[in-house]
Every structure is written in C-alpha cells, then in structure tokens.
C-alpha cells in the first residue's frame, strides 16, 4: 500500500474500509484549512454521489486544465472528458453536490462551463 512503511500502518489504513460514514467524514478537518482553497475544487469527492452519476471531480479536473488555455486544450484532455460516462451537460442543477462541498466550489456553474467547452 502506497505510503505505508510498516504492517501496523497498513492495518490502520485498511480499517478505514470498515469505518462508518461519520468516521470517514473529514469535513471538520478540511474546515480548519486556510481559505486558500475556497471556490477551488481539490478533487476530494465530498460532493459525491451525484444523482446523475457525474464524476464531478474528473469534470472539474479537466475543466481546470482547459481553463489554462481554452484555445489550446490538449487533445488528451478532450479525449478523457469524452470518455466520461456523463459530462457536465448531464447536470440537473439539484445542488446536492454544492451542499456537501467543504470548499464552496460553484459546481453547478462548473458543470455548465464544462458542457460549453467540451460538449
């Protein structure tokens, strides 16, 4: 297991699989971070699950890369985006993702922007 140096560290990591949802919730820890990340996706997947099965973190990741230079989006990024089961255009704007995001990312807006750029 990546990052583990001892047997005990592996066992501690595997215990995560048996934890309850509340024990797995790191929102309180994330809330203590500086506000540098506010509005920016860190791909933590706290926004999941999406009722439309959008991989929100992946869409945001490809969108972030595309925003670096919208005129010259790498073909590999377009290919990865098109390989997603559902892109930003599938978003129904229900807001459940935004309610769970500890970084106040404008996910609904990002999904619309991704659809405009990639679809």
C-alpha positions as CSV (number, residue, x, y, z in Angstrom):
1,X,0.0,0.0,0.0
2,X,1.4,3.3,-1.1
3,X,2.8,5.4,1.8
4,X,2.8,2.7,4.4
5,X,6.1,1.6,5.8
6,X,5.0,-0.9,8.4
7,X,2.5,-3.7,8.9
8,X,0.7,-1.6,11.5
9,X,0.3,1.4,9.1
10,X,-1.2,-1.0,6.5
11,X,-3.7,-2.3,9.1
12,X,-4.6,1.2,10.2
13,X,-5.2,2.2,6.6
14,X,-7.4,-0.9,5.9
15,X,-9.5,-0.1,9.0
16,X,-10.8,2.9,7.0
17,X,-12.9,0.4,4.9
18,X,-14.9,-0.6,8.0
19,X,-15.5,2.9,9.4
20,X,-19.0,4.4,9.5
21,X,-19.8,7.3,7.2
22,X,-19.4,9.7,10.1
23,X,-16.0,8.4,11.0
24,X,-14.9,8.8,7.3
25,X,-16.2,12.4,7.2
26,X,-13.2,14.8,7.2
27,X,-15.2,17.9,6.7
28,X,-14.3,19.3,10.1
29,X,-10.6,18.9,9.4
30,X,-11.0,20.5,6.0
31,X,-12.8,23.4,7.5
32,X,-9.8,24.3,9.5
33,X,-7.6,24.8,6.4
34,X,-7.0,28.4,5.3
35,X,-9.4,29.8,2.9
36,X,-6.9,29.5,0.0
37,X,-9.0,26.7,-1.5
38,X,-12.4,28.4,-1.3
39,X,-14.1,28.1,-4.6
40,X,-11.5,25.7,-6.0
41,X,-12.0,22.0,-6.4
42,X,-9.4,19.9,-4.7
43,X,-11.0,16.7,-6.2
44,X,-11.8,15.3,-2.7
45,X,-15.1,13.7,-3.8
46,X,-17.1,15.0,-0.8
47,X,-19.6,16.2,-3.5
48,X,-20.4,12.7,-4.5
49,X,-22.6,10.8,-5.1
50,X,-24.2,12.7,-8.0
51,X,-27.8,11.6,-8.8
52,X,-26.9,11.8,-12.5
53,X,-23.7,9.8,-12.0
54,X,-21.4,12.6,-13.0
55,X,-17.8,12.1,-11.9
56,X,-17.7,15.7,-10.6
57,X,-14.0,15.7,-9.6
58,X,-13.0,14.5,-13.0
59,X,-15.1,17.1,-14.8
60,X,-13.6,19.8,-12.6
61,X,-10.1,18.5,-13.2
62,X,-10.5,18.5,-16.9
63,X,-12.2,21.9,-16.7
64,X,-9.3,23.4,-14.6
65,X,-6.8,22.2,-17.2
66,X,-8.9,23.5,-20.1
67,X,-9.2,26.9,-18.4
68,X,-5.4,27.3,-18.5
69,X,-5.7,28.0,-22.3
70,X,-9.2,27.4,-23.7
71,X,-7.9,28.0,-27.2
72,X,-5.4,25.1,-27.0
73,X,-6.9,22.4,-24.9
74,X,-4.8,19.3,-25.2
75,X,-6.4,16.5,-27.3
76,X,-5.8,14.1,-24.4
77,X,-7.9,16.2,-22.1
78,X,-10.8,16.3,-24.6
79,X,-10.5,12.6,-25.1
80,X,-10.5,11.9,-21.3
81,X,-13.6,14.2,-20.9
82,X,-15.4,12.5,-23.8
83,X,-14.7,9.1,-22.1
84,X,-16.7,10.1,-19.0
85,X,-20.0,8.3,-18.6
86,X,-21.7,11.7,-18.1
87,X,-20.3,15.1,-18.6
88,X,-21.3,18.5,-17.2
89,X,-24.2,18.7,-19.6
90,X,-26.0,15.9,-17.7
91,X,-26.1,18.1,-14.6
92,X,-29.7,18.7,-13.4
93,X,-28.6,21.6,-11.0
94,X,-30.1,19.8,-8.0
95,X,-27.4,21.3,-5.8
96,X,-26.8,18.3,-3.6
97,X,-23.1,18.4,-4.6
98,X,-22.7,22.0,-3.6
99,X,-24.3,21.4,-0.2
100,X,-21.7,18.8,0.5
101,X,-18.6,20.7,-0.8
102,X,-16.4,22.0,2.0
103,X,-14.7,24.4,-0.3
104,X,-17.8,26.2,-1.7
105,X,-17.0,25.3,-5.3
106,X,-19.6,26.6,-7.8
107,X,-20.1,23.1,-9.1
108,X,-23.3,23.8,-11.0
109,X,-21.7,26.7,-12.8
110,X,-18.6,24.5,-13.5
111,X,-20.7,21.7,-15.0
112,X,-22.3,24.3,-17.3
113,X,-18.9,25.7,-18.3
114,X,-17.5,22.2,-18.9
115,X,-20.5,21.4,-21.1
116,X,-19.9,24.6,-23.1
117,X,-16.2,23.9,-23.6
118,X,-16.3,20.2,-24.2
119,X,-19.7,19.2,-25.5
